Amino acid sequence: MKKSDFFYDLPEELIAQHPIEPRDASRLLVLDKKTGDIEHKHFYDILDYLKEGDCLVLNNTRVLPARMYGVKVGTGAVVEFLLLNQHDALEWEVLAGPGKKAREGSEFIFGDGLMKATVLSVMENGNRVVRFDYEGNFYNVIDEIGEMPLPHYIKERLEDSERYQTVYSKELGSAAAPTAGLHFTPEILEKIKAKGIEVGFVTLHVGIGTFRPVKTENIEEHQMHSEHYSIPAETAEIINRTKKNGGRVIAVGTTCCRTLESVCQAKGEVCEYDDWTSIFIYPGYEFKCIDALLTNFHLPESTLIMLVSAFCGYENTMNAYKIAVEEKYRFFSFGDAMFILDRMDKNFDDTKR
């Protein structure tokens, strides 16, 4: 398939610039992937589409305040670093801008001297490997000098940085939020558990590559970025028990989907596992684990809309996006959600909240 097959027109005013309050007040487009039928609900209605015996899989990664602004030693030129992957205790892969100011051997100061950095090498993809020098705990320093790395399409300032974290975020390491999880509240999660639905957590640290465009017209030629993930034994047991008992495995977000499909691809089953993945899911892929997918609305021609198309069908996906635009849903990271099911629950009660 071609990259252009996944293009759709999106008015700029539909790109959400701030999170809605409360979290679960966002809209929810429910899509039956078998029939293509669509219902328009709100996120708090999701309980009516979950059944006892299902399991929900959430990504508990936590976003680092990974955007740092500093000055170059000797010239005072301002530079921006975006933390991507940690290589060891002191070395990180970073995206540096402007790149011409961050040549090998260049030194920088951040936070009025709280942290210093030296560029060790320039990678083939243009990213830099840097060594940081600081006193105390690295993450405490980053909390003090770093900023939340909001996507480029969000122009408004985020007043509360916790609104770019899920309420269950735990494991520091992401350069971007697993945004499908931003709609959950502690109260919704408790109601889900009370309904007899098990909840399991995986960790996939979202890399900045999730925002990088597909540059090849033939999508099969696209090279995916690599991200680290881990699946604890407890979550693997929940998923396997759900499958055995005939329940549905529901992935919250494309990150959970990629995690579960990656371990099945690597090991042939869901099990306790820790690895890196560069899995690219596009139409024609045969899913090995997930039965339903909760996700946000993604950028045109992105690998994420391709993943959604692989799960629920190309025509279903593009039609759902067309309708979402017509109905003025809010798009992207702070936008509304889409719940893709094997079959629609026709017993939905509109009066239930």
Secondary structure by P-SEA (a helix, b strand, c coil): ccccccbbbbcccccccccccccccbbbbbbcccccbbbbbccccccccccccbbbbbbcbbbcccbbbbbcccccbbbbbbbcccccccbbbbbcccccccccccccccccccbbbbbcccccccbbbbbbbbcccaaaaaaacccccccccccccccccccccccccccccccccccccccccaaaaaaaaaacbbbbbbbbbccccccccccccccccbbbbbbbbcccaaaaaaaaaaaaaccccccccaaaaaaaaaaaaacccccccccccccccccccccccccbbbbcccccccaaaaaaaaaccaaaaaaaaaaaaaacccccccccbbbbccccccccccccc
